[in-house]
Amino acid sequence: MSGRVLIINTGGTLSMKPTADGYIPSSGFLADQMSQMSELEQAPMPEFEILEHDPLIDSSDVTPDVWMRIANEIRTNMNRFDGFVVLHGTDTMAYTASALAFAMQGLPKPVILTGAQLPLGQIRNDARENLKTAMVMAANSPIAEIGLYFGDHLYRGCRSTKVSATSFDAFGSPNFPPLATVGTSISYHQNYHKIDNADSLVVHPIQHSDVLAFRLFPGLGMDTFRHILRKPMKGIVIETYGDGNGPSRNPDFLSAIRESVDNGMVIMGCTQCLHGGMTQAGYAAGTALTKAGVIPGWDMTIEACVTKMLYLFSQGISNDEVKTRLGENLVGELTIPTGS
Ligand code: ASP
């Protein structure tokens, strides 16, 4: 046996059972299935313990409380294990991976999130390989950050996004290379590993906040738009077009943004495109948003944008500080284009 791993099971398809209503989480099912996997007793598998959440949930029910629970469980057990595997449903796994990256800074050991598109109990499934490889990585890898392992790639958690509802390659990291690629061997791409300045683990709170993400579309009604910009809303992520563009010939749109920013609203933009970042500077239609007070989110995923906003609003800092830090690279979640 090589190393010791704590498996935190939050729920998700990997340990679900089929019912007449579809898959549902099933407590004790993971331990039962793993007890029948004789390969877990062979090298290079690590020793493991399972910490199962009660209740197990479909990840559609994840809240910031779940993120904090996972973070605190990892912190409490940090000295007893070489690494951690977090089993999680795929639907919101990228949100949890991003949130944990902001919440858990200065991580000394690997934390690998994984899950599956088909559960352990199915004849054909991706659950077994994802689970075993994540365990091996958690026990032995040089990664000391939040990673997301799925379909032969280990991604930086705060760069990952769910890209398929059905494929075993369900995740991608469109704007950052994988931390590791898995084939007949596991290749860690050392140059992409995070260089963290924190000396030791700090768990920062993330709480619910009045934040909204929405996608811009041609025909957005201005009454609707002004309605969502009202208090108690504190922060909005707008998925803008392409390089960070919006309807710059619509004075109502721009003045609604300007007025709400002047009243204390924090508004950040990110691109609707899967690949490539935005600058909000390539076109007049983007510059207009910058002038109206929209902070460019560069190449962040929508999951990173939303969780970063929630994280910053939970730190007890001023709105100006929130705005400054939103545009900075805090934990490897974004790349600022040269010259910006
Ligand atoms: N609905 C499930 C969940 O996110 C999907 C999955 O696990 O793949 O929990």
Residues whose N, C-alpha, C, O or C-beta is under 5 A from the ligand:
A	BS01	LIG	G12 T13 I57 D58 S59 S60 H88 G89 T90 D91 T92 G115 A116 Q117
